[in-house]
């Protein structure tokens, strides 16, 4: 089973308990249709705008066993408020640069 660390938006965490993220990872649906169910090994926020803390936090989750990093849909798709993170592309690219190309990246969860 693929081990995944999830990074979510700090600005929306008071509106969303992550229920859909846990559901889709457990069921292997939405972003995880190709992998099937995955194991969440870490769930953290980006650290707030502009998301610079996401880089070190992604690396920490990889160091602790994550084989993939998923950006929760609150970051990339703006769920539940309909406002995607304007820093998403830079955050994603910086995370990839830090953790390397062998770690799978999911750009959304649900």
C-alpha positions as protocol buffer text, in pm:
chain_id: "A"
residue {
  index: 1
  type: UNK
  ca { x: 0 y: 0 z: 0 }
}
residue {
  index: 2
  type: UNK
  ca { x: 138 y: 339 z: -102 }
}
residue {
  index: 3
  type: UNK
  ca { x: 226 y: 564 z: 192 }
}
residue {
  index: 4
  type: UNK
  ca { x: 114 y: 924 z: 143 }
}
residue {
  index: 5
  type: UNK
  ca { x: 174 y: 1250 z: 327 }
}
residue {
  index: 6
  type: UNK
  ca { x: -94 y: 1515 z: 277 }
}
residue {
  index: 7
  type: UNK
  ca { x: -38 y: 1889 z: 282 }
}
residue {
  index: 8
  type: UNK
  ca { x: -348 y: 2100 z: 336 }
}
residue {
  index: 9
  type: UNK
  ca { x: -424 y: 2472 z: 341 }
}
residue {
  index: 10
  type: UNK
  ca { x: -382 y: 2636 z: 678 }
}
residue {
  index: 11
  type: UNK
  ca { x: -637 y: 2903 z: 586 }
}
residue {
  index: 12
  type: UNK
  ca { x: -919 y: 2651 z: 538 }
}
residue {
  index: 13
  type: UNK
  ca { x: -847 y: 2406 z: 818 }
}
residue {
  index: 14
  type: UNK
  ca { x: -1108 y: 2566 z: 1045 }
}
residue {
  index: 15
  type: UNK
  ca { x: -1373 y: 2501 z: 774 }
}
residue {
  index: 16
  type: UNK
  ca { x: -1271 y: 2148 z: 680 }
}
residue {
  index: 17
  type: UNK
  ca { x: -1179 y: 1857 z: 909 }
}
residue {
  index: 18
  type: UNK
  ca { x: -1029 y: 1662 z: 616 }
}
residue {
  index: 19
  type: UNK
  ca { x: -1316 y: 1412 z: 605 }
}
residue {
  index: 20
  type: UNK
  ca { x: -1313 y: 1381 z: 225 }
}
residue {
  index: 21
  type: UNK
  ca { x: -933 y: 1342 z: 220 }
}
residue {
  index: 22
  type: UNK
  ca { x: -953 y: 1049 z: 461 }
}
residue {
  index: 23
  type: UNK
  ca { x: -1243 y: 896 z: 268 }
}
residue {
  index: 24
  type: UNK
  ca { x: -1080 y: 904 z: -77 }
}
residue {
  index: 25
  type: UNK
  ca { x: -749 y: 770 z: 53 }
}
residue {
  index: 26
  type: UNK
  ca { x: -923 y: 486 z: 238 }
}
residue {
  index: 27
  type: UNK
  ca { x: -1143 y: 397 z: -60 }
}
residue {
  index: 28
  type: UNK
  ca { x: -883 y: 457 z: -333 }
}
residue {
  index: 29
  type: UNK
  ca { x: -1108 y: 695 z: -523 }
}
residue {
  index: 30
  type: UNK
  ca { x: -1071 y: 1037 z: -692 }
}
residue {
  index: 31
  type: UNK
  ca { x: -696 y: 1117 z: -708 }
}
residue {
  index: 32
  type: UNK
  ca { x: -613 y: 767 z: -582 }
}
residue {
  index: 33
  type: UNK
  ca { x: -808 y: 566 z: -842 }
}
residue {
  index: 34
  type: UNK
  ca { x: -487 y: 444 z: -1009 }
}
residue {
  index: 35
  type: UNK
  ca { x: -315 y: 344 z: -685 }
}
residue {
  index: 36
  type: UNK
  ca { x: -610 y: 206 z: -494 }
}
residue {
  index: 37
  type: UNK
  ca { x: -636 y: 267 z: -119 }
}
residue {
  index: 38
  type: UNK
  ca { x: -337 y: 441 z: 33 }
}
residue {
  index: 39
  type: UNK
  ca { x: -206 y: 478 z: 386 }
}
residue {
  index: 40
  type: UNK
  ca { x: -182 y: 830 z: 528 }
}
residue {
  index: 41
  type: UNK
  ca { x: 147 y: 862 z: 714 }
}
residue {
  index: 42
  type: UNK
  ca { x: 122 y: 1234 z: 780 }
}
residue {
  index: 43
  type: UNK
  ca { x: -119 y: 1524 z: 750 }
}
residue {
  index: 44
  type: UNK
  ca { x: 2 y: 1879 z: 794 }
}
residue {
  index: 45
  type: UNK
  ca { x: -67 y: 2229 z: 671 }
}
residue {
  index: 46
  type: UNK
  ca { x: 137 y: 2439 z: 432 }
}
residue {
  index: 47
  type: UNK
  ca { x: 219 y: 2664 z: 728 }
}
residue {
  index: 48
  type: UNK
  ca { x: 23 y: 2959 z: 594 }
}
residue {
  index: 49
  type: UNK
  ca { x: 76 y: 3185 z: 297 }
}
residue {
  index: 50
  type: UNK
  ca { x: 283 y: 3170 z: 86 }
}
residue {
  index: 51
  type: UNK
  ca { x: 334 y: 2803 z: 177 }
}
residue {
  index: 52
  type: UNK
  ca { x: 710 y: 2804 z: 237 }
}
residue {
  index: 53
  type: UNK
  ca { x: 681 y: 2563 z: 531 }
}
residue {
  index: 54
  type: UNK
  ca { x: 528 y: 2301 z: 301 }
}
residue {
  index: 55
  type: UNK
  ca { x: 874 y: 2231 z: 159 }
}
residue {
  index: 56
  type: UNK
  ca { x: 1035 y: 2124 z: 487 }
}
residue {
  index: 57
  type: UNK
  ca { x: 716 y: 1950 z: 599 }
}
residue {
  index: 58
  type: UNK
  ca { x: 701 y: 1743 z: 280 }
}
residue {
  index: 59
  type: UNK
  ca { x: 1065 y: 1644 z: 327 }
}
residue {
  index: 60
  type: UNK
  ca { x: 997 y: 1547 z: 687 }
}
residue {
  index: 61
  type: UNK
  ca { x: 707 y: 1323 z: 582 }
}
residue {
  index: 62
  type: UNK
  ca { x: 928 y: 1158 z: 317 }
}
residue {
  index: 63
  type: UNK
  ca { x: 1201 y: 1106 z: 576 }
}
residue {
  index: 64
  type: UNK
  ca { x: 938 y: 937 z: 794 }
}
residue {
  index: 65
  type: UNK
  ca { x: 818 y: 699 z: 525 }
}
residue {
  index: 66
  type: UNK
  ca { x: 594 y: 883 z: 280 }
}
residue {
  index: 67
  type: UNK
  ca { x: 635 y: 751 z: -74 }
}
residue {
  index: 68
  type: UNK
  ca { x: 412 y: 1024 z: -216 }
}
residue {
  index: 69
  type: UNK
  ca { x: 297 y: 1374 z: -127 }
}
residue {
  index: 70
  type: UNK
  ca { x: -59 y: 1484 z: -194 }
}
residue {
  index: 71
  type: UNK
  ca { x: -167 y: 1845 z: -199 }
}
residue {
  index: 72
  type: UNK
  ca { x: -517 y: 1850 z: -59 }
}
residue {
  index: 73
  type: UNK
  ca { x: -788 y: 1986 z: -283 }
}
residue {
  index: 74
  type: UNK
  ca { x: -822 y: 2295 z: -64 }
}
residue {
  index: 75
  type: UNK
  ca { x: -486 y: 2406 z: -202 }
}
residue {
  index: 76
  type: UNK
  ca { x: -513 y: 2313 z: -568 }
}
residue {
  index: 77
  type: UNK
  ca { x: -888 y: 2333 z: -626 }
}
residue {
  index: 78
  type: UNK
  ca { x: -1002 y: 2573 z: -357 }
}
residue {
  index: 79
  type: UNK
  ca { x: -1238 y: 2336 z: -178 }
}
residue {
  index: 80
  type: UNK
  ca { x: -1449 y: 2422 z: 20 }
}
residue {
  index: 81
  type: UNK
  ca { x: -1441 y: 2798 z: -42 }
}
residue {
  index: 82
  type: UNK
  ca { x: -1385 y: 2801 z: -418 }
}
residue {
  index: 83
  type: UNK
  ca { x: -1054 y: 2986 z: -396 }
}
residue {
  index: 84
  type: UNK
  ca { x: -747 y: 2785 z: -502 }
}
residue {
  index: 85
  type: UNK
  ca { x: -415 y: 2881 z: -349 }
}
residue {
  index: 86
  type: UNK
  ca { x: -240 y: 3142 z: -564 }
}
residue {
  index: 87
  type: UNK
  ca { x: 92 y: 2997 z: -443 }
}
residue {
  index: 88
  type: UNK
  ca { x: 16 y: 2635 z: -537 }
}
residue {
  index: 89
  type: UNK
  ca { x: 241 y: 2606 z: -846 }
}
residue {
  index: 90
  type: UNK
  ca { x: 541 y: 2760 z: -671 }
}
residue {
  index: 91
  type: UNK
  ca { x: 481 y: 2548 z: -360 }
}
residue {
  index: 92
  type: UNK
  ca { x: 446 y: 2227 z: -565 }
}
residue {
  index: 93
  type: UNK
  ca { x: 759 y: 2299 z: -770 }
}
residue {
  index: 94
  type: UNK
  ca { x: 965 y: 2380 z: -459 }
}
residue {
  index: 95
  type: UNK
  ca { x: 847 y: 2058 z: -290 }
}
residue {
  index: 96
  type: UNK
  ca { x: 942 y: 1853 z: -597 }
}
residue {
  index: 97
  type: UNK
  ca { x: 1284 y: 2017 z: -607 }
}
residue {
  index: 98
  type: UNK
  ca { x: 1340 y: 1936 z: -238 }
}
residue {
  index: 99
  type: UNK
  ca { x: 1214 y: 1575 z: -227 }
}
residue {
  index: 100
  type: UNK
  ca { x: 1329 y: 1467 z: -572 }
}
residue {
  index: 101
  type: UNK
  ca { x: 1161 y: 1317 z: -876 }
}
residue {
  index: 102
  type: UNK
  ca { x: 1120 y: 966 z: -731 }
}
residue {
  index: 103
  type: UNK
  ca { x: 848 y: 1074 z: -487 }
}
residue {
  index: 104
  type: UNK
  ca { x: 504 y: 1072 z: -649 }
}
residue {
  index: 105
  type: UNK
  ca { x: 307 y: 1397 z: -633 }
}
residue {
  index: 106
  type: UNK
  ca { x: -72 y: 1413 z: -624 }
}
residue {
  index: 107
  type: UNK
  ca { x: -195 y: 1760 z: -714 }
}
residue {
  index: 108
  type: UNK
  ca { x: -535 y: 1710 z: -550 }
}
residue {
  index: 109
  type: UNK
  ca { x: -715 y: 1460 z: -332 }
}
residue {
  index: 110
  type: UNK
  ca { x: -1085 y: 1484 z: -418 }
}
